[in-house]
Amino acid sequence: MAGVAQDVIAVIGRKIPDRVAELKLTDNLRDLGLESIDALEMIFDLEEKFGIQIPYNANQSEQEFATIGDVVAVIERLLAQKS
């Protein structure tokens, strides 16, 4: 699902537009400078984009959503469950 990865990167890129061209799946969200509120807004944007509900708790989900690739994997899993 390369499209999912591209869409996730595009959503994250809205938060850091000056770095969107260099984003990779291995990039750590914290290292990109995304704060808790940014992550929460990103989750809302991704839920709307894909028509899914992402189980996210800012206090417990930091490891599950550590990298861009982790976010992509969760969305792909939720989309597979949805279909």
Secondary structure as the mmCIF struct_conf table of DSSP 4:
data_model
#
loop_
_struct_conf.conf_type_id
_struct_conf.id
_struct_conf.beg_label_comp_id
_struct_conf.beg_label_asym_id
_struct_conf.beg_label_seq_id
_struct_conf.end_label_comp_id
_struct_conf.end_label_asym_id
_struct_conf.end_label_seq_id
HELX_RH_AL_P HELX_RH_AL_P1 ALA A 2 LYS A 15
BEND BEND1 ILE A 16 ILE A 16
HELX_RH_3T_P HELX_RH_3T_P1 PRO A 17 GLU A 22
TURN_TY1_P TURN_TY1_P1 LEU A 25 THR A 26
STRN STRN1 ASN A 28 ASN A 28
TURN_TY1_P TURN_TY1_P2 LEU A 29 GLY A 33
HELX_RH_AL_P HELX_RH_AL_P2 SER A 36 PHE A 50
TURN_TY1_P TURN_TY1_P3 GLY A 51 GLY A 51
TURN_TY1_P TURN_TY1_P4 ALA A 58 GLN A 60
TURN_TY1_P TURN_TY1_P5 GLU A 62 PHE A 65
BEND BEND2 ALA A 66 ALA A 66
STRN STRN2 THR A 67 THR A 67
HELX_RH_AL_P HELX_RH_AL_P3 ILE A 68 LYS A 82
#
